[in-house]
């Protein structure tokens, strides 16, 4: 999967906004001002949030991801050469987790996420 494809997946999510707060060549995706996906300039993969540290550890031990550099231990780095469905699932799961953490007011203005 390419950076452009990951960006298209993220852009299709309701309320998703892209920025580059870590410098040129980085793509940081946020919903409600909170990060749900991040790609560095090295194009190796996308960092996404998991439900908890245990889920991140399980994905890392299974070889599906590595520890996401610079992020909390509940985040993982999924390589761009991962199965497209698995990568899409991780992005959607991360978005859902972050969206659910927003205030009820912030959630209410967002349309439902398409499947």
N, C-alpha and C positions, 0 to 999 in steps of 0.2 A: 504494500500500500504506500502511496506517496504522501508527502506533506499536503499537497493540494487536496487529496481525497480526505485526509483527516480534517482539514479545514472546512471542507464541504459538509462533512458529518456534523461537526460542531456548529457551523453556521445555521444548519437546519433546525437546531433546537431552540424552542421559544425563549426569547429574552437573552440569547447568547450574544456576547460582545467580545470582539478580539482587540487585544492591545499588545504592546511590546515594552512593558515596563523594565525588562531586564536587558534592553538594548536591541539593536537591529539584528534581524535574523531569528528572533524568538517570536513565537506565537503563543500568547497566553489567552485562554478562553475563560470568561467569567459569566456567571448568572447572578443577578442581584448584587454585583460587586465582589463576588467570591469566586476564586479560581476553581474550575473543575477539570481543566486539561491544560497541559503546557508542553510545548516542543521547543527544545533548544536549537541553536544554530548548527549543531552537528548532524541533524537529520537521522538520528539513530532510532528514535521512537517517541512515544508520547507518555508523559507522566499523568497518572490519574489517581483519584482518591478511592480508597476502599472503605468498607463499613468500619473496619477496625484493624488494629495491628495484627491480630490473628489471621484475618483474611489475607492481608498483605503477605504475611509469612508463608501461608499455604500456597499462594500463587508463586512466590519466589522458590519455595522448595519443590514445587511441581515443574519448575523450569519455564513457566509461562511468562514470567516477568523478572525484573531485577529491582533492587532497592532504588527508589527515585532519589537522585542526588538533590541535596538542598531542601528536601521536603520532609515533613513528619513521617514517622515510620509506618503510618497507615496509608502512605502513597506508594505506588509501584510505577516502574518504567516498563512499558510494553513495547517491544521492538516493532518497527514498521513492517518487518517481514513475518510477523505473526499472522495466523489465519485471519482473513478479513472479518469474518463473523465474530471472532473472539475480540478483535480490536474494537469493532463497533460496539460490542456488548460492554466492554470496559469503559468506553467513553460515555455511553448511555447510563451505565450504573453510576459512574462518578457524577454525572450531571444530576441524576435523581437524588443522590445522597446530599449534594450541595443544595439543590433546590429545596429539599425537605427541611434543611436547616435554616432557611430564610424565615423571616417573620410571616405570620399569617397574611398580613396586609400585602407584603411583597409577593407572596405566592399567589394571592387572589388575582393580581393583575396579569399573571402569565397564563396564556392558553395551555390546554393540555399538551403533553408531549406526544407527538405521533409515534406509532410503533414501528 
